[in-house]
């Protein structure tokens, strides 16, 4: 195998993220992906060019989305000779597509590529029940009209009841929010601290828009130029009026609609390349993807569903002799305010770091001012497969503005997994 070479992050683009059943309700994954890839192609002058690969993904997909990466690439303005692949790892999908492209670049298999993802929680696949699907398949196998009609013998209207995509963990039956409520109770995360985190995320995102940070990162779409989940005027007083969204019975529920990410539609994409390709095509890298790590936890038998990043980060840092404090900024996906606060508390816990992570001492505290300086998922929203691309593009641009530094990226996912990365300049 060839020696690894640096992987440059040249930049990223996303469409504004929009609340479910609003601006993108009838667009779907392919339409959002094509708009996003097209904007990236336009920004970097890639029309007609052959890239090594485009990797896209989506968590909630129609059956027609099975070749999403290739179909989106074919409509993006890139040369039709650019291959496409479709990947998925729940909320970590677009970070994983970026890692997929980066690994190929690092090994010299390709010189350039795009990683990204999209998700629509509005245009979801709705299917008929198993019984009625069986009838349709039987009718399709029939060779005569009589055989086809026979498949519907005894048919009842109740068989037409549709099935919607599930949001619960198949192995526990609990939603992600219910699992996070358990985590909040285990780690004694208060409602006030969650609400304060959510308010801060909105205020930081609003400030970033006002100073023009997103001017070259956002491609307007469907008449929307900003994330429509953003509430610049939100306050602790407003959030305090909301009722618990997941634990509505015990009287101890702390997760609400405001300190949890809403169902969201959107897409993102990031251009990566070798230094040689970037120079040859006149592009200046914003930063470099240094390393990445994936880990999982046994949430079925008691571990917190969204705690896998606490495991992945120390594994990755050990390879580089880094501590948790050796970073200039931290981009931690805000699936729920409680999830971020549980993660931070775990890294400060002597017992957790010793017993679960096998460390001699706690990983320690992170300066809150360095975490998500431009807001994060509680304010932008969270189209599952698009969040990783948003985070990587945001981190790379911040490092470029600073003139250097190191960023830690952390994303928790459904299924008890976590995907983390180091971005450097």
SVG drawing of the C-alpha trace seen along z (x, -y; Angstrom):
<svg xmlns="http://www.w3.org/2000/svg" viewBox="-63 -41 68 59">
<polyline fill="none" stroke="black" stroke-width="0.4" points="0.0,0.0 1.3,-3.5 2.1,-5.9 -0.8,-8.1 -0.8,-11.7 -2.5,-14.8 -6.2,-15.2 -7.2,-18.8 -10.6,-20.2 -11.2,-22.8 -14.7,-23.8 -18.3,-22.9 -21.8,-24.0 -25.2,-23.2 -28.7,-24.4 -30.5,-26.0 -31.8,-23.4 -35.6,-23.6 -38.1,-22.2 -40.1,-19.2 -43.1,-19.9 -42.0,-23.4 -39.9,-24.6 -38.6,-21.3 -41.7,-19.2 -42.0,-17.9 -38.3,-17.9 -36.9,-14.6 -33.3,-13.5 -32.3,-13.5 -33.6,-17.1 -31.8,-18.4 -28.6,-16.5 -28.6,-17.8 -29.0,-21.4 -26.3,-21.1 -23.8,-19.3 -24.6,-21.8 -23.8,-24.7 -20.5,-23.1 -19.6,-22.5 -20.5,-26.1 -18.5,-27.5 -15.3,-25.6 -15.6,-25.7 -16.0,-21.9 -18.3,-21.9 -17.5,-18.9 -14.6,-17.8 -14.0,-14.1 -13.5,-13.6 -12.4,-10.4 -15.7,-9.8 -18.9,-11.4 -20.1,-9.7 -23.6,-10.7 -26.0,-9.1 -29.4,-9.4 -30.9,-7.8 -34.6,-7.9 -34.7,-6.7 -37.2,-5.7 -36.4,-2.6 -35.6,-4.8 -32.8,-6.4 -30.7,-3.2 -28.2,-4.8 -28.4,-8.3 -24.7,-9.1 -24.4,-8.3 -27.7,-9.8 -27.0,-13.1 -23.5,-13.2 -25.0,-12.7 -27.2,-15.8 -24.6,-17.9 -22.7,-19.4 -19.7,-17.1 -18.5,-14.8 -20.6,-11.7 -17.3,-9.8 -17.4,-10.6 -18.4,-7.5 -20.9,-7.7 -21.5,-5.7 -24.3,-5.7 -23.4,-5.1 -25.3,-5.3 -24.4,-5.4 -27.5,-7.1 -26.6,-10.6 -22.9,-10.1 -23.6,-9.5 -22.0,-12.5 -19.0,-12.5 -18.6,-8.9 -18.9,-9.7 -16.2,-12.4 -14.0,-9.8 -14.6,-7.4 -13.4,-9.9 -10.5,-11.1 -9.2,-7.6 -9.1,-7.0 -7.3,-10.3 -4.8,-9.5 -3.9,-6.2 -3.6,-7.7 -6.5,-5.8 -8.1,-9.0 -7.0,-12.7 -10.3,-14.4 -13.8,-13.7 -17.0,-14.9 -18.6,-13.6 -22.0,-14.6 -25.5,-13.6 -29.2,-14.6 -32.3,-13.7 -36.0,-14.5 -38.3,-13.8 -41.1,-15.3 -41.0,-13.2 -40.8,-9.8 -41.4,-6.4 -44.9,-5.2 -45.6,-1.5 -48.6,0.8 -48.8,3.5 -47.1,6.8 -50.4,8.6 -51.4,6.2 -47.9,6.1 -48.1,9.9 -51.3,9.6 -49.7,7.1 -46.7,9.4 -49.0,12.3 -51.1,10.3 -47.9,9.3 -46.9,13.0 -50.3,13.9 -50.2,14.7 -53.9,14.3 -56.5,11.7 -58.2,14.4 -55.0,15.3 -54.3,11.6 -57.8,11.1 -57.5,14.2 -54.7,12.5 -57.4,10.1 -59.8,12.8 -61.0,11.9 -59.5,8.4 -60.4,6.0 -60.0,2.2 -58.0,2.5 -55.2,4.1 -54.5,0.7 -53.3,-0.8 -49.9,-2.4 -46.7,-1.9 -44.4,-4.9 -40.6,-4.8 -39.9,-4.0 -38.0,-6.4 -37.5,-3.9 -34.5,-1.8 -35.5,1.7 -33.8,3.5 -35.3,1.4 -38.5,-0.1 -37.4,-3.5 -37.0,-6.7 -33.7,-8.5 -35.3,-11.2 -36.4,-8.6 -32.9,-7.1 -31.5,-10.6 -33.9,-11.2 -32.4,-8.2 -28.9,-9.6 -30.0,-13.0 -31.3,-11.3 -28.2,-9.1 -25.8,-12.1 -28.1,-14.5 -28.4,-17.0 -30.8,-19.7 -33.6,-21.2 -32.1,-24.7 -28.7,-23.7 -30.3,-22.1 -32.4,-25.2 -29.4,-27.5 -27.4,-25.4 -30.2,-25.6 -30.6,-29.4 -26.9,-29.8 -26.9,-27.7 -29.6,-29.9 -27.9,-33.2 -24.5,-32.0 -25.9,-30.9 -27.8,-34.2 -24.6,-36.1 -22.7,-34.0 -25.3,-34.8 -25.1,-38.5 -21.4,-38.7 -21.5,-36.9 -19.9,-33.6 -22.3,-31.5 -22.2,-33.7 -20.1,-31.2 -21.4,-28.1 -25.1,-28.4 -26.8,-27.9 -30.3,-29.4 -33.0,-27.0 -36.8,-27.2 -36.7,-30.9 -35.0,-30.1 -31.6,-31.7 -31.2,-30.8 -32.1,-27.8 -35.7,-28.3 -35.4,-26.6 -33.3,-29.5 -34.9,-31.7 -32.7,-34.6 -35.1,-36.0 -35.5,-32.9 -34.9,-33.1 -34.7,-31.1 -38.1,-32.5 -39.7,-31.2 -38.1,-27.8 -39.2,-27.4 -42.9,-27.4 -42.5,-24.2 -43.6,-20.8 -41.4,-17.7 -41.5,-16.0 -40.5,-12.4 -41.0,-11.7 -44.5,-13.1 -45.4,-10.8 -42.8,-10.7 -42.7,-14.5 -38.9,-14.4 -38.7,-14.8 -36.3,-17.5 -36.1,-17.2 -38.4,-19.5 -39.0,-20.4 -36.6,-23.3 -33.6,-21.6 -33.9,-18.7 -33.3,-18.9 -36.5,-19.1 -37.2,-16.8 -35.4,-18.6 -34.9,-18.5 -31.6,-19.4 -28.3,-18.5 -24.6,-19.2 -21.5,-18.4 -17.7,-18.9 -14.9,-18.9 -11.7,-17.1 -8.5,-16.7 -4.8,-16.0 -2.5,-19.0 -1.3,-18.3 -4.8,-18.3 -5.7,-21.5 -2.6,-23.3 -3.2,-22.2 -6.8,-23.4 -6.1,-26.7 -7.7,-26.0 -6.3,-26.8 -7.1,-24.3 -9.0,-25.6 -7.8,-22.8 -6.9,-19.1 -8.7,-16.0 -6.1,-14.5 -7.8,-11.4 -11.2,-9.8 -12.6,-7.1 -15.8,-5.2 -16.9,-3.5 -20.1,-1.8 -21.6,-1.3 -23.8,1.6 -27.0,-0.6 -29.2,2.5 -27.6,3.6 -27.5,0.2 -25.0,-2.1 -26.3,-5.5 -27.4,-5.3 -25.6,-8.5 -22.4,-8.1 -20.2,-6.4 -18.3,-9.7 -17.0,-9.6 -15.3,-6.3 -14.2,-7.2 -12.5,-10.4 -9.9,-9.0 -9.1,-6.2 -8.4,-8.7 -6.4,-11.1 -4.2,-8.2 -2.9,-7.7 -1.6,-11.3 -0.5,-11.8 -3.1,-14.5 -5.2,-15.5 -8.8,-16.7 -7.6,-20.2 -5.2,-20.3 -7.9,-21.8 -8.8,-25.4 -12.4,-24.6 -14.9,-21.7 -17.7,-21.0 -20.0,-18.7 -23.3,-17.7 -26.2,-18.8 -28.7,-16.0 -30.0,-17.1 -28.6,-19.6 -28.6,-16.8 -26.4,-14.6 -23.7,-17.3 -23.8,-17.9 -23.7,-14.2 -20.6,-13.8 -18.8,-16.7 -19.7,-15.4 -18.5,-11.9 -15.1,-13.2 -14.7,-15.0 -15.8,-12.0 -12.9,-10.1 -15.1,-6.9 -16.3,-6.9 -12.8,-7.6 -11.3,-4.9 -14.0,-2.2 -15.3,-2.7 -12.5,-4.3 -9.6,-2.6 -7.8,-5.9 -5.6,-6.7 -7.2,-10.1 -10.3,-12.1 -10.0,-13.6 -10.9,-16.9 -12.9,-20.0 -13.4,-21.8 -13.7,-25.6 -17.4,-26.1 -16.5,-29.2 -14.6,-26.9 -17.6,-24.6 -19.8,-25.2 -18.8,-28.9 -21.2,-29.4 -24.1,-27.4 -25.0,-23.9 -27.8,-21.4 -30.2,-22.8 -30.4,-26.0 -29.6,-24.8 -31.7,-21.6 -30.5,-18.1 -31.2,-16.4 -29.7,-13.2 -27.3,-12.4 -26.4,-16.1 -25.0,-17.1 -21.5,-15.8 -20.9,-17.8 -22.2,-20.9 -19.9,-20.4 -16.8,-19.6 -17.3,-22.7 -17.9,-24.9 -14.8,-23.6 -12.5,-24.0 -13.7,-27.6 -13.2,-28.6 -9.6,-27.3 -8.9,-29.2 -10.3,-32.4 -8.1,-31.8 -5.0,-31.2 -4.4,-27.8 -5.3,-25.5 -7.0,-22.2 -10.7,-21.2 -12.3,-18.2 -15.5,-17.0 -17.9,-14.7 -21.2,-13.2 -23.4,-10.7 -25.7,-8.4 -28.6,-6.1 -27.7,-2.5 -25.3,-3.5 -22.5,-4.7 -20.2,-7.7 -18.1,-9.2 -15.3,-11.6 -12.5,-13.4 -9.6,-15.8 -9.4,-18.7 -6.2,-20.8 -4.6,-23.7"/>
</svg>
